Amino acid sequence: MSTVNLQDLVLDRASAIPLSQQLTLQLSHWVVSGRLAPGIRLPASRVLAQDLKLSRNTINTAIDQLRAQGYLTSQAGSGVFVSTDLPQKDKPLLKASIQGLKEYPPLSDYGEQLQKNDFKERSGQLPFTPGVPDLSAFPYKIWQTLMRRHSDRAILGGYQGNQGYKPLRENLAHYLNSSRGLRCTPDQIIITQGAQQGLALCTQLLLNPGDHVLHEEPGYMGARKAFTAIGANIKPLIMGTDGLDVSQLPLKTSAKLLYTTPTHQYPMGGILPTSDRLQLLNWADKHRLWIIEDDYDSEFHFYTNPIAAMQGMAELSPVIYLGSFSKTLQPGLRLGYLVVPKPLVSAFVQAKSFICGESPLLSQAVVSDFIEEGHFIRHLRRMRLNYQKKWEHMQSLCEQHLQGTMTPIAQSAGMHLVLQSNNPQLDDVRLHQRFSQAGFGSSPLSYYYQGEVKKRGLVLGFSNTNEQEREQGIQTLAGLLSRSDL
Ligand SMILES: Cc1ncc(COP(=O)(O)O)c(C=O)c1O
């Protein structure tokens, strides 16, 4: 067995990187490159210390590190050797080619279906990007206090159950029953990682490929995409000014599911009156289909209290209620909830356990205290005033700058405003792109249609904007609309 001379090692004694670390790094490179052959014995640490003019401590630290990483091995009494078996990460990669992957099994039918979509990941957040609450007005101090309170509770580092943290389900049931008119018990609530996960669970548990789903048109794309991805057929619901037009519900239907946003139609903003809600519930009962009631931003009605949720209007309601903390708190939290009829709870909780397991426990504990101690209600009250002022400002800016080009659909609620183009031929996708190049977010109204586009314009989220951004944004929009190529 041969030994090796390590005197060529280059060490920078002026560097902030400790000498033991420099030694570890260089020796590991020498092992991987073969400069130190497998099986070769290193000089004794005393000799190395002398040759390299380093302390034995430094040498021993580096050798211990290299041994732990698998580059060196030691044999009692005979010294330290270069390992004959490189660590896995340094072994040469298997020869594989992209071409070769084509011969592997194809995606599932579901995967193939998704592969065909022209998918673009969210490109970040600009002023007016719809769906973002006022993140600068979030009560970070209170949040930090609650986080600190819970962060060293060992029990929250483990598993507590897929249905969700019990105290949160209890506090949420109390809030929903008293403030949103639901009739639910904590054991009907499932804490999800956002409303979108709730929709995905509904899709998996209630639909088979080919099933029919009734969906608002224009309507929420996130729901429509989840339904179509599983192979369901979407049948558009005819809309009136207050949301879906109950007088136009089909006399016959084989649909299994109806998706609706009755308290603030997404995106057009209609508010379905109580009598229409009752009619819809009776109709669903007659035709035996489930209703998904998406109550995504009902907390933000500015001049009147929001109408009670449909879920609470019937004794044995066929409603699956979908809620989210994305608008009331923050979308980055990734927490939402489902309220499901009791006979469905077990299947939903099992599916959640397979798909993603539990929702983050620490955040659940913080939200639970946030509700219980009254911070949630206070925060909602503040945000309602905040959004009301912004909504009023938007109305006056539109009046000032967009007269004759775009008309705001003026429901006094929510976090976004629909600007409907007076020109039915407007290329709202191009307008959205130009607006985005100028630094502002939006969604083209045409995106919300699956079939024939009946209205064009832009959806603007105003909740996460400041006064200057609103002024600049609407003036920029007016400038873009004055050009003739849209
Ligand atoms: C109508 C509607 N429903 C559901 C969601 C999904 O919310 P979450 O962030 O909780 O998945 C959104 C998000 O913007 C929405 O606009």
The ligand as a Gaussian input file, in Angstrom:
#p B3LYP/6-31G(d) Opt

LIG

0 1
 C      -63.695000      32.079000      -5.823000
 C      -62.461000      31.486000      -5.196000
 N      -62.567000      30.301000      -4.590000
 C      -61.484000      29.698000      -4.054000
 C      -60.238000      30.275000      -4.099000
 C      -59.043000      29.502000      -3.584000
 O      -58.493000      29.984000      -2.437000
 P      -57.305000      29.273000      -1.708000
 O      -56.158000      30.224000      -1.752000
 O      -57.797000      29.046000      -0.307000
 O      -56.979000      27.968000      -2.379000
 C      -60.077000      31.521000      -4.720000
 C      -58.749000      32.148000      -4.805000
 O      -58.520000      33.210000      -5.330000
 C      -61.221000      32.139000      -5.282000
 O      -61.121000      33.327000      -5.902000

